[in-house]
Amino acid sequence: MFEIDLNCSLFQVFRGTIADASDFDPTADAEALYNAMKGIGSDKEAILDLVTSRSNAQRQEVIAAYKSNFGQDLIDDLKYELTGKFERLIVSLMRTPAYHDAKEIHDAIKGTGTNERCLIEVLASRNNKQIHDMVAAYKDAYGRDLEEDVIADTSGHFKKMLVVLLQGTRDESGVVDADLVQQDAQDLYAAGEEQWGTDEAKFIMILGNRSVTHLRMVFDEYEKIAEMSIEDSIKNELSGDFERLMLAVVQCIRSIPMFFAKRLYKSMKGLGTADNTLIRIMISRSEIDMLDIRECFRLRYEKSLYNMIKDDTSGDYKRTLLNLCGGDDDLAGEFFPEAAQIAYKMWELSAMTRVQLRPTVRPASNFDPAADAQALRKAMKGFGTDEDAIIDIVARRSNAQRQEIRQAFKSLLGRDLMKDLKSELSKNLERLIIGLMLTPAEFDAKMMRKAMEGAGTDEHALIEILVTRSNQEIHAMNAAYQDAYKKSLEDAVQSDTSGHFCRILVSLVQGAREEGPADVERANADAQELADACNADSDDMVMKFMSKVFQEFVKCSNKDIEQIIKKEMSGDVKNAFYAIVCSVKNQPSYFADRLYKAMKGLGTDDRALIRIMVSRSEIDLFNIRKEFKETHDDSLHEFIQGDTSGDYRKTLLILCGGED
């Protein structure tokens, strides 16, 4: 988990994209808007250009001047002249921040149903003054008490935490008591991981009231005590809207810009756009930290915020949002100086943070290989096959236990279990069950073979396997490949690929990647070489890339390594290096993205789905599940449920291990 300190003294400067316009004349602006709406039709370009080039305080002066000069309400006129999402965006820009927040909260809780995600986003991210101003604006606009309305519309621990946040009493003194940091970390551990059940009140009290600086230190101490991040503990101990709220609070404590970058991405990914979320964030952050949000967005995802808005919206609505965004970060491929420091910190913390990898499949208790062998034989004997019995045994045993079952099947029954399974099962279920019965090395070898056999090569599969396996796993896969196909894996790769891509794969097939502690001096030297190579030809860059120097590269070059890969490379070479970077940054996130791509849109890449679910189920599939949910909102379980069917789906869901 990355902690990116975007709230340190370095960032106590203007980081918005909208500022006060120079030579501002509210009367002239009021007249320009009046003329833009006079007569038949309206000049939307004039309206959006004027509104998005003034600060919110200046817009309030324009509203007053409009009424003084023309005796009309500017917001009412804008509502009359404009329509749809464009109207919502322009009208929202004309409200003060407090009244805009108040309206968003009111809309979230009025009528049937509640928009819990809006409540979470707004209340988790606002400081004390913003909360107090919003509460007062709500009372003024709706004649109601905001706290009472929230209490009436929510329940349980979720309601209690919202009420705490509504008080706007978080410590903002900046004073940190080291003893209290230790005590809070220990109290959180005792309230969750250390005991059966969870003391939610302790989480609410500490996370709802302590200062940002204090809580960051608490999170560091907590990780030392619990040997897992506070986020992982919250995911383990809490659930539903309360879990989402507490995770949002933690994310905002760590980095408000990164929190909003994630929210913006989720609002636009996939089919359809969550326009209310997009509008709310673009307006509320445009004068505060939109530059930082843009950089966090590009650090985490594969494109700039500007380009994602450009691809996902249209018309005057798009033009207005792009004006608020303020620029395209993909054009330069470089960071702002401050953002380079953010990226450096991300790599540093990524290298230091110990992530507890959690499987979804574990050894079965009271395991009896002979009994399992007999049960499998019974399931396949006679007319028809008991697929449920096969699935329940194979998917609920560890790989080591499955190997014992294979041996017992042959010793007791004189039969080859793999051959029997192949003859009784078919299609994707057969491929999945057979994959589970192979050893990890045999399975990887088979997947490499499948990726290269026949016409065409599955380069993405080759990249995925070789980039993510340890040296030991690669050595075992090499031996299994030689044993099964009487040919070395290196020779197979060389005969099926070419050029720089071939050289990269052959290098990875050696299983000689350094796996010990980082050599800082060497990393510095390699990073400088890589930075120099960026200014040379791409061949030179390819040859210098293999070292694990991404962190120091940012420091040396002030460039985003991922953007450089996309600009300087192409084809399979680009895909290979990009996969290396993503895997080093966050391997569970890399696999979550691979699973998403395997199932999104029309059709399913079943080979990729089977490969990842089988190979990661005893390593880190639980972590992958959590990354999937965080990035894509829908759970991995939901995706599998909707994208597969029958016994194949049942087996995959058992491997998945649960619904998030």
Salt bridges, closest charged atoms under 4 A:
GLU3 OE1 - ARG254 NH1 3.68
ASP5 OD1 - ARG216 NH1 2.71
ASP29 OD2 - ARG54 NE 2.56
GLU45 OE1 - ARG319 NH1 3.29
ASP49 OD1 - ARG319 NH2 3.15
ASP73 OD2 - LYS67 NZ 3.83
ASP101 OD1 - ARG126 NH2 2.78
GLU104 OE2 - HIS100 NE2 3.86
GLU104 OE1 - ARG280 NH1 2.96
ASP107 OD2 - LYS103 NZ 2.75
ASP107 OD1 - HIS106 ND1 3.76
ASP107 OD1 - LYS110 NZ 3.54
GLU121 OE1 - ARG263 NH2 2.97
GLU121 OE2 - ARG280 NE 2.82
ASP133 OD2 - LYS129 NZ 2.76
ASP149 OD1 - ARG144 NH2 2.81
ASP184 OD2 - ARG210 NE 2.59
ASP184 OD2 - HIS214 NE2 2.73
GLU200 OE1 - HIS157 NE2 3.60
GLU221 OE2 - LYS224 NZ 3.26
GLU231 OE2 - ARG254 NE 2.51
ASP241 OD1 - ARG244 NH2 2.91
ASP275 OD2 - LYS85 NZ 3.88
ASP289 OD2 - ARG285 NH2 2.92
ASP292 OD1 - ARG15 NE 2.91
GLU295 OE1 - ARG298 NH2 3.71
GLU302 OE2 - LYS597 NZ 3.78
ASP311 OD2 - LYS303 NZ 2.53
ASP329 OD1 - ARG294 NH2 2.75
GLU334 OE2 - LYS559 NZ 3.11
GLU338 OE1 - ARG15 NH1 3.88
GLU348 OE1 - LYS345 NZ 3.59
ASP372 OD2 - ARG397 NE 2.70
ASP388 OD1 - LYS650 NZ 3.14
ASP392 OD1 - ARG396 NE 3.66
ASP416 OD2 - LYS410 NZ 3.96
ASP420 OD2 - ARG415 NE 2.82
GLU442 OE1 - ARG406 NH1 3.34
ASP444 OD1 - ARG469 NH2 2.81
GLU453 OE2 - LYS450 NZ 3.34
GLU464 OE1 - ARG594 NE 3.07
GLU464 OE2 - ARG611 NE 2.86
GLU514 OE2 - ARG522 NH1 2.37
ASP526 OD2 - ARG522 NE 3.76
GLU529 OE1 - LYS544 NZ 3.10
ASP539 OD1 - HIS500 NE2 3.23
ASP540 OD1 - LYS544 NZ 3.81
ASP560 OD2 - ARG298 NH1 3.35
GLU562 OE2 - LYS585 NZ 2.19
ASP593 OD2 - LYS597 NZ 3.05
GLU618 OE2 - ARG402 NH1 3.91
ASP620 OD1 - ARG616 NE 2.98
GLU630 OE1 - LYS235 NZ 3.60
GLU630 OE2 - LYS262 NZ 2.73
GLU630 OE2 - ARG300 NH2 3.93
ASP633 OD1 - ARG117 NH1 3.87
ASP633 OD1 - LYS266 NZ 3.59
GLU659 OE2 - HIS637 ND1 3.62
ASP660 OD1 - ARG625 NH2 2.82
ASP660 OD1 - LYS626 NZ 3.16
